[in-house]
Every structure is written in structure tokens, then in C-alpha cells.
């Protein structure tokens, strides 16, 4: 049966007068009456309120005894609230506690401000305006200030968790006020922070979580809701994998631990869930523990916010009232009328004492740590405990002055945690990559393996090392490339896309750290340092030509020279026979010879022609003027041909030492014969397109203007194009990949020095909490030398052996290039030797006939004499088997025959 409000009001007035009829207690202490307003379902708060005054009244050496008057609100009725407040004041209360934040009106604060009665609040309230502060000068609130609480959440999320992107879900305006500073991290409703109200999804929470997972691809969720709806929300989120590994939840309600989340916690909750609550004073380990716990002991032990805060509110008021009333005797009771024109004088002193009292001066002690109010009566000093509500594990403590500090564990806390934490089990990482030598490749015998065992490469070895250090499992996910940004669709592809969508946790390959990529993903410390350089085709050296001395003239020139010499020889013989000056007596001693002879036969003319063109001259010269003119013209011709030959010979013999004139990027952009480009959309293209350097901008503009396009889809395509076009195309790429290809392709070379400095790193989704551990592990591998060993393994160990060519310096010529000259010399010498042997044998035959000896005797005698190098005179007769007369005849005959032979040779 329910009573009407008027009847209730009359009843509580009667009870109030009876309760206030005594000003002096039975124990001789002065009694102070205080009032409290509760709603009907706030039994725990009421019990805590009673327990607090019970402990205060039990304090020894206290001259005051507090008497409580409690009133209960059946509904949220502002008129009834005003009546109850005035009824409490008419009972002479020295303070009014409550009501909680369920009250829609501040009528209690206004009446207290008008009557001078201290008004103590213990629940979270929206920040008061300036006008409201003037009307609430007698009000204090021991609950945390929402502005400071919002700042605490900001420091936890931004500084400690390092979250830059998240979805923020709230239930009430008060909850949104607690999160106001979080919305200042980035622009709300952008790609970084998504704001959602639970009221918009009240019909079906599945729509909210489906949007969070499939549309936002969210990994970090901040949820502010009442504890009674928390379990349902989290259970629905399981169906959308929002409780899976690598998901992070931050629950901002200060009573999350009272939601019973631990009772539904199971292995489906692999997400990292953290929350905050008011930090209570640690229990004294040396204090005697109660053997029997009452209901109120359980309420305070559960650390529910409102019961604890009303306890602290009672302690704060009681201690402040004792101090003020003890200093201002005699006691001046408060006014008993709501409309009293003069407020209670002591009330303002008590309120001021509550704002300034030290927590060391209160008795009993506060339940919560760090109690301090500002000049407006708002609690700006308090400590928050960051903990895991699933296993009730404290982690850290936040305070306004010291920020976030790691929680110091006690023996009781360490032994009390018996619930298994599923969020810290060994995790399975999806590692996204793509095929790129030597980072990620198929094994040659991959048909014999399954899963991740069929892959090899530098990236595979690195992931294996990291998994051993950090103790995680992994699976590979393959895509087409590192990740290119499409300015039209404003979307990424490849590895970056998978990380943005949180389909993978680690991205690894030849992934360059760039500012644009860092805006959408995070990177670890670099595992490899590199730069950009130019890959060009290296033409194999032309084979050495032993007859290179013939190259200065074309074949037809040599033919024309031979014909010219032949014609000149015949012309010389013919003109010489026409010239009377060239006919001379055979013996100059005979003044009137019977016949004349002409020395310019074919042999002598040929000798003159050859000696002239060889610049060696001749021992006989023409006499007639026309013969001398003819000889002079031939000498002029020989001089021009020889000079031209000498000049061209030097150029041709050193032509194979000519190297490409492109030795740097500057040389490359100054010419137009060799086209050059890079991988389309890659970090190298991005480097040139965004550089402010003049040369780099010129290079980028030229690359864009080349037709056909100078860009390639992959590095592999660029390397193949360099080899295919054989010197007419150059490819700009990272030095690491370039070194790998040069080591395995003998026809490739690097041109110029390294351009810029770049780094490869592991990419992870934005705000990933495991990035730091990956970075530390990479540094450990670097310090141990494992990174260098892996690089040597995949870059240096190969079965390709390139031919080495000996390169001479300067103008020095090798024996191969001049080998033809030696061959001509050897050919001439061999020809002369052969002709000499034939002449020797012919002479042996003549000697045998003339001296009437056998050919063998003549051969033996001539050869024996020829081998006596120390004999300089040869006898006319070398055979000793003849007499003197026959020797004379033979000698005369030989002399006459030799003279005839000599005359024939001269002629």
C-alpha cells in the first residue's frame, strides 16, 4: 500500500519533531542533528551512511554526538524534494546529505545556500555554471570533478595506452561529460575517433557492434555505460569478434567492477579489457581482521563508488564540524525556517573547513585516497585505480599530481588472483607480406611442405627470430604489394590496407618507412638501412681483336691502297723506261759501254713504294725530274695515309676502354638517350615526387614525360626491363634490392652514389600495444649481430659466378690488342726464313754441280760453314776433294756464275 505525498509529509514532520526534542544526549555529549535524503532503491548507500556515523559517534574523546534524520524519495519529484528539504531544516539539521544525481533539480543546494546549512553531495554531477556556483556556495561534493576525471581518462588513453584511433560509445550525458577531453585528441567523427550513443541502438545492439567491426575495423573501444547493461553489451560483441585477441576495451564507469563481469568471463573473452575505479586506502596488513562480516562490511569491501563516497562525506563533515564547534563556543543552533532572512553563521565556517581540512586530520580515515576540495567545493584531488575487471587485477594508479604509476602489489593481492586471464595467452599473429626476393620466396621444393614451412627468405627468418623472443605463433597472409595510395579513391592497397582493416597484425617485406604511411599505420624501429641508387645495364666487354691495327681503315681503303701501290709500281717502271736519265752503264768505269741498263725494274720499284709508305726510305732514288715528281706525290700520299692511320689506330685500340658517360643522377637527367623510371606508387617514386630538391624534381618530371611510360609495377619488372633494353633504360630502386640483383646478374651495375637515406621496418596497426616489444626485440637482434648474419645469408650466398675482366689503366694496351702486329712480324719472319731455306738449298744444288760433288757433301759443307759464326770470310771453294787446277777452273766458273747471278739480281 502506498501513502499519498501529503500524508507522508505530515508523518515525517511529526517524527522529525520527536527526534529533535533532545539537544543533549544521554552520555552528556552535545548532539548535532544531520539530515539525509535517499531514493527508495539506495539501501546500500543508506547502510554506509549509518555505518559512518556509527563509527564517528564511537570515537573516543569526542564532545559531539551526531543524530541522523533520513528521508526517502519515492519518485523524482522536485516539489516533494523541496518540501522534504524544508522539513529537515525545520528539524534543526546542521547539514543535509544528498540526494544522489538522480535528482533533476538543484533545489536542495539553493535552499541550503539561502539558509546557510552545509549541503554535502557524493555523486558525479555535471560541472556547474558560474551562476550555479553562486547559488551553491554551501555545497561541497566528495565525488570526483568531471573535468578532472575527463583529464584522467585523457592521460590514460593518450599517454599510457597511446591510442590515436578508437570508437567512443556513451550512454548518458554525464558519461559523455566524463569523456569530453578524449574527444579533443582528434576531430570527432573523423577517421580517428568515432562517437556513438547507445540510445541510438537501443533496439538492437548488434547493429552497433557490426558497424564497429565491419565499417570502422575498430580495435580500440571506449565504453561508458551503466554496470547493469555492461554484461549484455559485451556478450553481444562476442558474435562480431570484438572480444578476440588484439582488441582493446576501456570501460570508464567507476562502478564497472560491480557489474558482475567476472561471473560471465570465459575463454571467449580474449580481448584486453581495462577499467578504472576510485582508489581506496590499502588495508593495514597488521590490523586485526574481523571474523564476522556484516552486510555493510561487504558493501564497503566491494568498493562501490556511492557507498564509499557517502562514508567519506560523513567523515569529512563530522571532522570539520568538530573542529569548528570546538573553536566557536557556545553552540549556535541552525535556523529552523526555509525562508529565514539570516543564514546560519556556523554553516559557512564548517563548509570552509571541509574545503581546507587535511586528510591526516580526519578521524576515522577516509575510504578513498587523496581527498581535497577546491574553492568551489569540487573534489579535484583523487586517485584512480586502473585494473582488469575480468580478473579484478590492479595494474596502475593515476593521480592528478604524479600521473600514472605502476601499482604496487601486496601479498594479499598476489595471492588473491585465482581467475585465469585469457587475454595474456599465447597469441596468433597474422603476418601480411608479398613475394619479393630475397625477403619472401617459395622454397624450391615447396611441394614437400605445408603451411608456413614452404616459405623462405629474410622476412621469414626475421619473423621466426621475433616469434622465439616474444613467444607468439604466426601465419602468413599474402597480398600483391607493399601498399600504394590512390589519390582518387583515397584508399591504400597491399600490406597497408590489411593493417588498416586490422585483418593482419604485422606487415613485413621491403616496406619503407614514409611519413604518408606513418599517418595510417605504426612502424617499429628499422631493421635495415638503405638508400636509392641507379640500376643500369653493364655491357660485356667486346672480345679483343688481334688484328685491331687493321681497323683504322675500312676494307675498301686497304684494297684501294694495294691497288694504288700496284699501279704506282707499274707506272714507275713504265715512266722510268721512258726517261733517258734512268738508263746508265752497268759498269761506271767503262766510259763507252756497249749497252745501258735501267735499275727501275719491278723489284726495285716495289721496294721504293714499300719503303716510302713505311717511312723508311730507299738506297736508290730516281734522277729525272718527272720521276722525282712522281716519287714526291707518292711520298705525300704515303705521309697522309700514315698520319691518318696513326691517329685512328690510337682511337680504335683504346675504344674498348670507354665507359658510360652516366656516372650520377645529374648525368642521367642531362641526357636524353637513356630513359629512367621507378616503381609506380612506391616509396622511391614518392621520394622524388615530394622532394624540394631541384635535381630530384627535374628527374621526376622527366620520368612522368617519358613515352612509353618509364614506371613499372614491381621491382622485378624494372630489373627485367633494364636487362632487356641493354643500356637504354635505367631503374631507380632501393640499394638493398639492387645489391641483391647485381649479385645474381652479371650484366647489371650500380651507377652513382646512394641518394637519400631510407629504412625498412615492421608495420603494425595504429596504436598497437605490441609495437614496443617488437622494436625492443629488433634491437636485441641487431646487437647480437643476427640481422647482419641474415643479410649475408640471403644477399651473399649464391651460386652465380661472374667472369672477371682485367682492366688496364690509362692508355696502356694489352698484348691481345697488339697481337696482330706480332703475328704480322712472325709471318714476315717465317716467310723470310722459308725463302732463305729454299735459296740455301738452291745454292747447295748449284755448288754440287759446279764443284762436282754430291748434293749431300755440298749441303754438309755449306751448313757447317754457316754454323761457324766466328768465321767472317768465306772461301771461294769449300770442297777439298778437287785439285788446284780444277779448283781454279771451278773457282773461276763459280766466280763468273756468281757475278752473272749478282748482275741479274741488280738488274
PyMOL commands that set and color helices and strands:
alter all, ss='L'
color gray80, all
select helices_A, chain A and resi 5-19+43-57+78-90+107-115+130-135+146-160+173-178+182-184+198-201+205-215+227-238+256-258+261-264+295-301+305-327+345-356+359-361+411-416+422-424+446-448+451-454+458-470+494-500+515-518+548-550+555-578+580-582+602-613+625-653+655-657+665-670+683-690+694-705+715-725+735-744+771-783+786-795+819-850+855-867+884-906
alter helices_A, ss='H'
color red, helices_A
select strands_A, chain A and resi 30-39+64-73+95-97+118-121+139-144+166-170+193-197+220-224+248-251+272-278+372-373+378-381+383-388+393-399+403-406+428-433+441-442+455-456+473-478+485-486+491-492+506-507+521-523+528-537+583-585+596-598+675-677+729-734+748-760+763-765
alter strands_A, ss='S'
color yellow, strands_A
deselect
rebuild
show_as cartoon
